[in-house]
Amino acid sequence: MRRAISTLLILFMIAGCGINRQIDQMKALENCKYTIRSADSIFLANTDISKLIQNNKFNLESAPNFAIALLQQKLPLKARINLQIQNPGKETAGINEFDYQVLLEGKNLTQGTIDQKISIAPNGGSVVVPIQINQDIYPLLADAKNRKAAVDFLSSNAEKKAKVTLKIKPKIGVGNSQIELPGYFSIDKEISNKTILSAIERSSAP
């Protein structure tokens, strides 16, 4: 009996150490630097978005399916955003499986789950994490003011910035199970129209 109790206590201590290590790595993750490295396969209303850019101007009206999508009240946006995470700290940053939300100026753009462990070495280590976007953005662009703001943002010769928020709900690994933690922690970042256009150009380059 004593041996069984001792074994059980050791297992709890090991699990506790593992949980503490995961929490420390998640804290380090909050201090990492986040950069959009590239964007692949961006389609709006089933149209390659690179075809909507003419002379560095974004033209929604050139999308043959855009008017039809508005009439159908369904405007699908599909893309893969390759997010580079760099760890400038002295401790390893990482996270297990997690749910995420991406918000643009406070409005939900997409949500999903990353079901793979991410570990980022200290002192400048980096990884690239693909974020999938598959969202109906009709509620955003149905409003003429929002549509004009989006076009102006992507067509301006001057650099403009918008606030992007990445909300992460981590899961802690305990044994063979993943326990979802309550609530999200948020990472706010400003992204410029020039960054978005450059990412689109890289994705469409041969």
Disulfide bonds with the S-S distance in Angstrom:
none
